[in-house]
């Protein structure tokens, strides 16, 4: 009965209700933004963007979409259960149901981390093999790495979620179903990997820029394929590095929040999961926040993505719409007064030119 009271009081706390509402609101916004960004990346307007960058961005955005969808679903389910059921023991959560409900979010977290590592591997191959990368199956490399990414993500998420789940009931269903200290260790490890990968990508970017200067300025004997691949390497890095930096900063905020909790809490307190609930649920706000900030950063850092977004969403980018209208009017065969005057001048100059040639031939 004491367990029922702990679970009931935890679920009814005002801060938990506020966090659920924020989860529902932010998860819905993240879901909408992720859906729009996937539509932009899959549209015809974005086909001039390098295929590997599109595949990498789609993979990361799909992970964010899955996490936001499940976060909104859990928040709405908990709110409905809160309003419709007043029995204290109904607040207890079956451990296996909790693992199943939280599994998509855990999968998305692992998928994002592995996607960052996969991007680093793919960019390393593109940097080393820039002379032949575009010709010899760069798309196959990206598809193979992304397939491996999701396979490893499913494997890690399944082992970390179900292998450590005990039978019975929980006071609170959290993504971090183990002890908070182990959650801090796992999050810290993931953050260290992200920071290392971020620094590695910065070094790759520096190397690509050096190669670009060496090939374009000091060496004129390069093919158009090599020139294109070097330019694309630099462009892709300018999108990927800020996007990963955003996720790394948000992850570090979550680690700090967990660390504060473990420092303020005793080692073996009864009802630890209930006291851990506000911290663990606050950390989950990183998921919808990243799903909104990540596409915005990618669009702002890449001109081609901005143009593609403007074509897919002209009501959000009226400037692009006006520019397209101007371009169409300039390329239109229908001639206005200025076009007619210009054409007449061209015809006149052409007549003068050919008359002069005729005079020269007569001589």
C-alpha positions as CSV (number, residue, x, y, z in Angstrom):
1,X,0.0,0.0,0.0
2,X,2.9,2.3,0.6
3,X,4.1,1.8,-3.0
4,X,0.7,2.8,-4.2
5,X,0.7,6.0,-2.2
6,X,4.2,6.9,-3.4
7,X,3.2,6.3,-7.1
8,X,-0.1,8.2,-6.6
9,X,1.5,11.2,-4.9
10,X,4.3,11.3,-7.6
11,X,1.8,11.3,-10.5
12,X,-0.3,14.0,-8.9
13,X,2.5,16.4,-8.1
14,X,1.9,19.8,-9.8
15,X,5.4,19.8,-11.3
16,X,4.8,16.4,-12.9
17,X,1.5,17.6,-14.4
18,X,3.2,20.7,-15.7
19,X,6.0,18.6,-17.3
20,X,3.5,16.3,-19.0
21,X,1.7,19.3,-20.5
22,X,5.1,20.7,-21.7
23,X,5.9,17.2,-23.1
24,X,2.7,17.1,-25.0
25,X,3.0,20.6,-26.4
26,X,6.8,20.4,-27.3
27,X,6.5,16.9,-28.6
28,X,3.7,17.9,-31.0
29,X,5.7,20.9,-32.2
30,X,8.7,18.7,-32.7
31,X,6.6,16.2,-34.6
32,X,5.3,18.9,-37.0
33,X,8.7,20.4,-37.6
34,X,10.3,16.9,-38.2
35,X,7.5,16.0,-40.6
36,X,8.0,19.2,-42.6
37,X,11.8,18.8,-42.7
38,X,11.5,15.2,-44.0
39,X,9.0,16.4,-46.6
40,X,11.5,19.1,-47.7
41,X,14.4,16.6,-47.9
42,X,12.3,14.2,-49.9
43,X,10.9,16.8,-52.3
44,X,12.2,17.5,-55.8
45,X,13.4,20.9,-54.8
46,X,16.2,19.4,-52.6
47,X,17.5,17.0,-55.3
48,X,20.4,19.4,-56.0
49,X,21.6,18.8,-52.5
50,X,24.3,16.1,-52.1
51,X,22.5,12.7,-51.7
52,X,24.6,11.7,-48.7
53,X,23.8,14.8,-46.8
54,X,20.1,14.3,-47.6
55,X,20.2,10.6,-46.4
56,X,22.1,11.6,-43.2
57,X,19.7,14.4,-42.4
58,X,16.6,12.2,-43.1
59,X,18.0,9.4,-40.9
60,X,18.5,11.8,-37.9
61,X,15.1,13.5,-38.5
62,X,13.3,10.2,-38.6
63,X,14.8,9.4,-35.2
64,X,13.6,12.7,-33.8
65,X,10.2,12.1,-35.3
66,X,9.9,8.7,-33.6
67,X,10.9,10.2,-30.2
68,X,8.6,13.2,-30.4
69,X,5.6,10.9,-31.4
70,X,6.2,8.6,-28.5
71,X,6.8,11.4,-26.1
72,X,3.5,13.0,-27.1
73,X,1.7,9.7,-26.8
74,X,3.0,9.0,-23.3
75,X,2.2,12.5,-22.1
76,X,-1.4,12.3,-23.4
77,X,-1.9,8.8,-22.0
78,X,-0.7,9.9,-18.6
79,X,-2.9,13.0,-18.6
80,X,-5.9,10.9,-19.5
81,X,-5.1,8.4,-16.8
82,X,-4.7,11.2,-14.3
83,X,-8.1,12.7,-15.1
84,X,-10.0,9.4,-15.3
85,X,-8.6,7.3,-12.5
86,X,-8.4,8.2,-8.8
87,X,-7.4,4.8,-7.4
88,X,-3.9,5.1,-5.8
89,X,-2.7,1.7,-7.1
90,X,-3.5,2.6,-10.7
91,X,-0.6,4.9,-10.6
92,X,1.8,2.0,-10.4
93,X,3.3,1.0,-13.8
94,X,4.1,-2.5,-15.0
95,X,7.8,-2.7,-15.6
96,X,7.5,-4.5,-19.0
97,X,4.8,-2.0,-20.2
98,X,7.1,0.8,-19.2
99,X,9.9,-0.7,-21.2
100,X,7.7,-1.1,-24.2
101,X,6.3,2.4,-24.0
102,X,9.7,4.0,-23.6
103,X,11.5,1.8,-26.1
104,X,11.0,4.1,-29.2
105,X,12.5,7.1,-27.2
106,X,15.5,5.0,-26.2
107,X,15.9,3.8,-29.8
108,X,15.8,7.4,-31.0
109,X,18.5,8.4,-28.5
110,X,20.8,5.6,-29.5
111,X,20.1,6.2,-33.2
112,X,21.0,9.8,-33.0
113,X,24.3,9.0,-31.3
114,X,25.2,6.3,-33.8
115,X,24.1,8.6,-36.7
116,X,26.7,11.1,-35.5
117,X,29.4,8.5,-35.5
118,X,28.2,7.1,-38.9
119,X,28.4,10.6,-40.4
120,X,32.0,10.9,-39.1
121,X,32.9,7.6,-40.8
122,X,31.2,8.6,-44.1
123,X,32.8,12.0,-44.1
124,X,36.2,10.4,-43.4
125,X,35.8,8.1,-46.5
126,X,34.7,11.1,-48.6
127,X,37.7,13.1,-47.5
128,X,40.3,10.3,-48.1
129,X,38.7,9.1,-51.4
130,X,37.6,12.4,-52.8
131,X,39.1,11.7,-56.2
132,X,36.8,8.7,-56.8
133,X,34.1,8.9,-54.1
134,X,31.5,10.5,-56.3
135,X,32.0,8.1,-59.2
136,X,32.3,4.8,-57.3
137,X,29.1,4.5,-55.3
138,X,29.0,7.2,-52.6
139,X,25.3,6.5,-52.3
140,X,26.0,2.8,-51.6
141,X,28.4,3.8,-48.8
142,X,25.8,6.0,-47.2
143,X,23.0,3.5,-47.4
144,X,25.2,0.7,-46.0
145,X,26.3,2.9,-43.0
146,X,22.7,4.1,-42.3
147,X,21.4,0.5,-42.4
148,X,24.2,-0.5,-39.9
149,X,23.2,2.5,-37.8
150,X,19.6,1.4,-37.3
151,X,20.6,-2.2,-36.8
152,X,23.0,-1.3,-34.0
153,X,20.4,1.1,-32.5
154,X,17.8,-1.6,-32.3
155,X,20.2,-4.0,-30.8
156,X,21.5,-1.5,-28.2
157,X,18.0,-0.2,-27.4
158,X,16.6,-3.7,-27.0
159,X,19.4,-4.9,-24.7
160,X,19.4,-1.7,-22.5
161,X,15.6,-1.6,-22.2
162,X,14.4,-5.2,-21.9
163,X,17.6,-6.9,-20.5
164,X,17.7,-4.7,-17.4
165,X,13.9,-4.7,-16.8
166,X,12.7,-6.7,-13.8
167,X,9.3,-8.1,-13.3
168,X,7.0,-6.1,-11.0
169,X,5.7,-2.5,-10.8
170,X,7.4,0.9,-10.8
171,X,6.6,4.0,-8.9
172,X,7.3,6.0,-12.0
173,X,7.9,5.0,-15.6
174,X,11.1,6.7,-16.9
175,X,13.4,6.2,-19.8
176,X,16.2,5.7,-17.3
177,X,14.7,2.7,-15.5
178,X,18.0,1.9,-13.8
179,X,19.6,3.8,-10.9
180,X,20.2,7.5,-11.5
181,X,23.9,7.1,-11.1
182,X,24.1,4.5,-13.9
183,X,22.0,6.9,-16.0
184,X,24.6,9.6,-15.4
185,X,27.4,7.2,-16.4
186,X,25.6,6.2,-19.6
187,X,24.7,9.8,-20.5
188,X,28.3,11.0,-19.8
189,X,29.7,8.3,-22.0
190,X,27.4,9.3,-24.8
191,X,28.3,13.0,-24.4
192,X,32.1,12.2,-24.4
193,X,31.6,10.3,-27.7
194,X,29.7,13.2,-29.2
195,X,32.4,15.7,-28.2
196,X,35.1,13.5,-29.6
197,X,33.2,13.0,-32.9
198,X,32.6,16.8,-33.1
199,X,36.3,17.6,-32.7
200,X,37.1,14.9,-35.3
201,X,34.7,16.5,-37.8
202,X,36.2,19.9,-37.2
203,X,39.6,18.5,-38.0
204,X,38.1,16.9,-41.2
205,X,36.6,20.2,-42.2
206,X,40.0,21.9,-41.8
207,X,41.6,19.2,-43.9
208,X,39.0,19.5,-46.7
209,X,39.5,23.3,-46.8
210,X,43.3,22.8,-47.1
211,X,42.8,20.3,-49.9
212,X,40.5,22.7,-51.6
213,X,43.1,25.5,-51.5
214,X,45.8,23.1,-52.7
215,X,43.9,21.7,-55.6
216,X,42.1,24.8,-56.8
217,X,45.0,27.3,-56.3
218,X,48.3,25.5,-56.4
219,X,47.3,22.6,-58.7
220,X,45.3,23.2,-61.9
221,X,45.4,19.5,-62.9
222,X,42.1,18.4,-61.3
223,X,38.9,17.0,-62.8
224,X,35.5,18.5,-62.4
225,X,34.5,15.4,-60.3
226,X,37.3,16.1,-57.8
227,X,36.4,19.8,-57.7
228,X,32.7,19.0,-57.1
229,X,33.5,16.4,-54.3
230,X,35.8,18.8,-52.5
231,X,33.2,21.6,-52.6
232,X,30.5,19.2,-51.4
233,X,32.7,18.0,-48.5
234,X,33.1,21.6,-47.3
235,X,29.4,22.4,-47.8
236,X,28.2,19.3,-45.9
237,X,30.5,19.9,-43.0
238,X,29.2,23.4,-42.6
239,X,25.7,21.9,-42.1
240,X,26.7,18.8,-40.0
241,X,29.1,20.4,-37.5
242,X,26.6,23.0,-36.2
243,X,23.8,20.4,-36.0
244,X,25.9,18.0,-34.0
245,X,27.1,20.9,-31.8
246,X,23.5,21.7,-30.9
247,X,22.8,18.1,-29.9
248,X,26.0,17.9,-27.9
249,X,25.2,21.1,-25.9
250,X,21.7,19.9,-25.2
251,X,23.0,16.5,-24.1
252,X,25.4,18.1,-21.7
253,X,22.5,20.0,-20.1
254,X,20.8,16.7,-19.5
255,X,24.0,15.2,-17.9
256,X,24.3,18.3,-15.6
257,X,20.7,17.9,-14.5
258,X,21.2,14.2,-13.7
259,X,24.5,14.9,-11.9
260,X,22.8,17.6,-9.7
261,X,20.2,15.0,-8.7
262,X,22.7,12.3,-7.8
263,X,24.7,14.8,-5.7
264,X,21.6,16.0,-3.8
265,X,20.2,12.5,-3.1
266,X,21.4,9.7,-0.8
267,X,22.8,6.5,-2.2
268,X,20.0,4.1,-1.1
269,X,16.8,6.1,-0.5
270,X,13.5,4.4,-0.6
271,X,11.3,5.7,-3.5
272,X,14.3,6.8,-5.5
273,X,12.4,6.5,-8.8
274,X,9.7,8.8,-7.6
275,X,12.2,11.5,-6.5
276,X,14.1,11.0,-9.7
277,X,10.9,11.5,-11.8
278,X,11.0,15.4,-12.3
279,X,14.7,15.3,-13.3
280,X,14.4,12.4,-15.7
281,X,11.3,13.9,-17.4
282,X,12.9,17.4,-17.6
283,X,15.9,15.8,-19.4
284,X,13.6,14.4,-22.0
285,X,12.7,17.9,-23.1
286,X,16.1,17.7,-24.9
287,X,14.4,15.5,-27.5
288,X,11.7,17.9,-28.8
289,X,14.0,20.8,-28.4
290,X,16.6,19.2,-30.6
291,X,14.0,18.1,-33.2
292,X,13.1,21.8,-33.6
293,X,16.5,23.4,-33.4
294,X,18.3,20.8,-35.6
295,X,16.3,21.5,-38.8
296,X,16.4,25.3,-38.2
297,X,20.2,25.2,-37.9
298,X,20.6,23.0,-41.0
299,X,18.3,25.3,-43.0
300,X,20.1,28.5,-41.9
301,X,23.6,27.1,-42.6
302,X,22.8,25.8,-46.1
303,X,21.6,28.0,-49.0
304,X,20.3,25.0,-51.0
305,X,18.2,23.9,-48.0
306,X,16.8,27.4,-47.6
307,X,15.8,27.5,-51.3
308,X,14.2,24.0,-51.1
309,X,12.3,24.9,-48.0
310,X,11.1,28.1,-49.6
311,X,9.8,26.2,-52.6
312,X,8.0,23.6,-50.4
313,X,6.7,26.2,-48.0
314,X,6.3,29.5,-50.0
315,X,3.9,30.9,-47.3
316,X,6.8,30.8,-44.8
317,X,9.3,32.4,-47.2
318,X,7.5,35.1,-49.2
319,X,10.9,36.5,-50.4
320,X,11.6,33.3,-52.2
321,X,8.2,33.3,-53.8
322,X,8.7,36.9,-55.1
323,X,12.1,36.0,-56.4
324,X,10.7,33.0,-58.3
325,X,8.0,35.2,-59.8
326,X,10.7,37.7,-60.9
327,X,12.8,35.0,-62.4
328,X,9.9,33.5,-64.3
329,X,8.9,37.0,-65.6
330,X,12.5,37.6,-66.8
331,X,12.6,34.3,-68.6
332,X,9.1,34.6,-70.1
333,X,8.9,34.8,-73.9
334,X,6.3,37.5,-73.7
335,X,8.0,40.8,-74.2
336,X,7.1,44.1,-72.6
337,X,8.2,47.6,-73.6
338,X,11.7,47.2,-72.2
339,X,12.2,43.8,-73.8
340,X,11.0,45.1,-77.2
341,X,13.3,48.1,-77.0
342,X,16.2,45.8,-76.1
343,X,15.4,43.4,-79.0
344,X,15.2,46.3,-81.4
345,X,18.6,47.5,-80.4
346,X,20.1,44.1,-80.8
347,X,18.6,43.8,-84.3
348,X,19.9,47.2,-85.2
349,X,23.5,46.3,-84.0
350,X,23.3,43.0,-85.9
351,X,22.4,44.8,-89.1
352,X,25.2,47.3,-88.7
353,X,27.7,44.4,-88.1
354,X,26.7,42.4,-91.2
355,X,26.7,45.6,-93.4
356,X,30.2,46.2,-92.3
357,X,31.2,42.7,-93.2
358,X,29.6,43.0,-96.7
359,X,31.6,46.2,-97.3
360,X,34.8,44.5,-96.3
361,X,34.1,41.6,-98.7
362,X,33.4,44.0,-101.6
363,X,36.9,45.5,-101.1
